[in-house]
Amino acid sequence: MKILWKFLAILIVLGVAGLVVVEFFPGLREQGKQLYRKYGGWNQEARQADPVGFIEYAIDELEKDLTTLQETRTRLGNVLHDLEKKQRRTQKRRDNAEQLAEQFRAAYQRAEEGGGYPVKVSGQAYDRNQLKDQVRLILLQREQYSRLLKELEKAKSRATDRRRHLGLRISKTKASLSTLPAQREVARLKEISDHTESLLNQVDSVMTSNEEVLEHSPVRTVEELTAAEKNGDSEGMSGSERTVDVEAFLKEGS
């Protein structure tokens, strides 16, 4: 008798714990649903045994997936817009650096050909060493802008591909949702055909694919996208410094 009472007490405690989780921890509840579906829920045997229940479950899950996919695709569109703005801004700065470098080179060559120092560029007077230091800084910045433009282009390409992939998932989800209400009525009439069973398997596959896509969200900020490219670049600022040859640039075309 004591063993029976202990067993009943354990069941009561577990039942209360379950109610607490359901009521106050919706995140755990959702994880539990996913684990149940994966390991003990809507497998093929369960779908065959209760097709109506599975279809109603699938409609609910696919509608939530569709909302999340659409919101994610919208956010990714915003990231693309930010990337394009940063790309235009960086291109303008790179062009400005190019123009300044040309101005300083022309001033250097005039001075070396007999005009003498100091030379005046952009409202500032420079002696020979100051001019070379200024050109070195401009060339380094030009190089950085050029590299950033390449990184932004790669990030934009990745974001565009991911957005297109989300569009395909949205289309497949909508297609599955459009067929389910009619199949639910067929299932209710117990007219389960090979076509219906095949459709339910396809719907389960769509939900699984959606879970994989949404589990690894492709949405990242502009900074995260460009940082991913920078992390893959073995050269840093020191690499740029090694490639800048101020003397060669200043004498070019002279």
Phi, psi and omega in degrees: 000317179299320179297319179298316180294322177297319179296317178296321180297319179297317179299319180296315180299316180296321179295317178296318179299319179297318179296322179297316179298313181299321187278318191249351181230073182299330179297314177295323179299317181293319178298321178298320177298318182293319179295321178297317181296321185286317189254337183214010186260244190275067171280182186299320180296318180294322179296320179292324182286325183221071182297324180296315179299318180294318180298317178296321176297317182295319179300315180297314182292318182292325177295320177292319178300317183299316179299314181295317179298317180294318178296320180295319180295323177296315179297322179294326174297322177295321178297318178299319179299317179295320178299317181295322177296315180294325179296315179296318180295318180291322178297319178297318180293322178295317178297319179297318179297321178298315180296318179296318179300318179295320179297315181292324178296318179297319179294319179299313183294324176296318181294319182290332181277002175129353181289332177080172180247158359286160174246152182251123179225127179054040175079009182232138178270139182228137166274182187298313181293320178297320180296318180294322177295320180294318179295321178302315179296317180297317181294322177297317180293322177299319178295318179296317178297321180296318179292320179296323177298320177294319179296319179295321180295318178295317180297320179295321179296317178296316181296322179295317179297318181293322179294321177295320178296320176298322177299321178294319178296321179297315180298317180293323179294316178298319181298318178295317180298325184292335183267340189292318181303317179294319179294330177296318179294322177298316181295323179296329177277003178060032175262062183283115182250171176299325180295318180296316180297320178298319180297317180297323176296321179294318179298317178299322178295320179297316180296320179297317179296320178299318179300317181295319181293314185284336179293327179246081185299130180277357186278122175222158179288167177303316182298320180293320180294315181288327178296325179299322177289318182297323181295334179273359182262118183288340180267137175247210179299322182296326178296319178295320182297324181291334185270350183276116177247095186295316182300314181298320181294314184295328183271352183298130177083359182276000000 
